[in-house]
């Protein structure tokens, strides 16, 4: 997942003051993630954002990300 600063439509602030973010999903799509997997990714991101500084939340997020990555290896067959 890539992330960069982005403007929000109808934001009264100057376009040079980015008030939002854009999340890119090309890497997940290339791996074969489906809609349910992207929902899981959103939930993982929300878990960490809602619990700043919580080591347990970060550990849980890492486990869930590892599970997704294992289900969709980047280069199938190379791990053998």
C-alpha positions in Angstrom: 0.0 0.0 0.0 1.4 3.4 -0.9 0.4 6.6 0.8 0.8 10.2 -0.1 -0.6 13.6 0.9 -3.5 14.7 -1.2 -6.1 17.5 -1.2 -9.7 16.8 -0.3 -12.4 17.9 -2.7 -14.1 21.2 -1.7 -11.5 21.8 1.0 -11.4 25.5 1.8 -7.7 25.4 2.5 -5.2 26.2 -0.3 -4.3 23.3 -2.6 -0.7 23.7 -1.3 -2.0 22.6 2.2 -2.8 19.0 1.9 -5.4 17.9 4.4 -5.9 14.3 3.3 -4.1 11.2 2.2 -4.4 8.9 -0.8 -3.9 5.2 -0.4 -2.8 3.3 -3.5 -3.7 -0.3 -4.0 -1.8 -1.4 -7.1 0.6 -3.7 -5.1 -2.3 -5.5 -3.4 -4.2 -5.9 -6.7 -1.1 -7.3 -8.3 -0.8 -9.9 -5.5 -4.4 -10.9 -6.1 -6.1 -9.4 -3.1 -9.9 -9.4 -3.4 -12.5 -7.0 -2.0 -12.6 -8.8 1.4 -8.8 -8.5 1.7 -8.9 -4.8 1.0 -11.6 -4.5 3.7 -9.2 -6.3 6.1 -6.4 -3.9 5.1 -8.7 -1.0 6.0 -9.5 -2.5 9.3 -5.8 -3.1 10.1 -5.0 0.6 9.2 -8.0 1.7 11.4 -6.8 -0.5 14.3 -3.4 1.3 14.3 -4.7 4.8 13.8 -7.3 4.4 16.6 -4.7 3.1 19.0 -1.6 5.4 18.7 1.4 4.1 20.7 -0.4 0.8 21.6 2.2 -1.9 21.1 -0.4 -4.6 21.3 -2.4 -3.1 18.4 0.8 -2.8 16.4 1.7 -6.4 17.1 -1.9 -7.5 16.1 -1.6 -5.5 12.9 1.7 -7.1 12.0 0.2 -10.6 12.5 -2.8 -9.8 10.3 -0.5 -8.3 7.6 1.7 -11.3 7.7 -1.3 -13.6 7.3 -2.4 -11.7 4.2 1.1 -11.7 2.7 1.4 -15.5 3.3 -2.0 -16.1 1.6 -0.8 -14.1 -1.4 2.9 -14.6 -1.9 4.6 -12.0 -4.2 6.5 -14.7 -6.1 4.6 -18.0 -5.7 7.0 -21.0 -5.7 10.1 -19.1 -4.7 9.7 -19.8 -1.0 10.2 -23.6 -1.6 
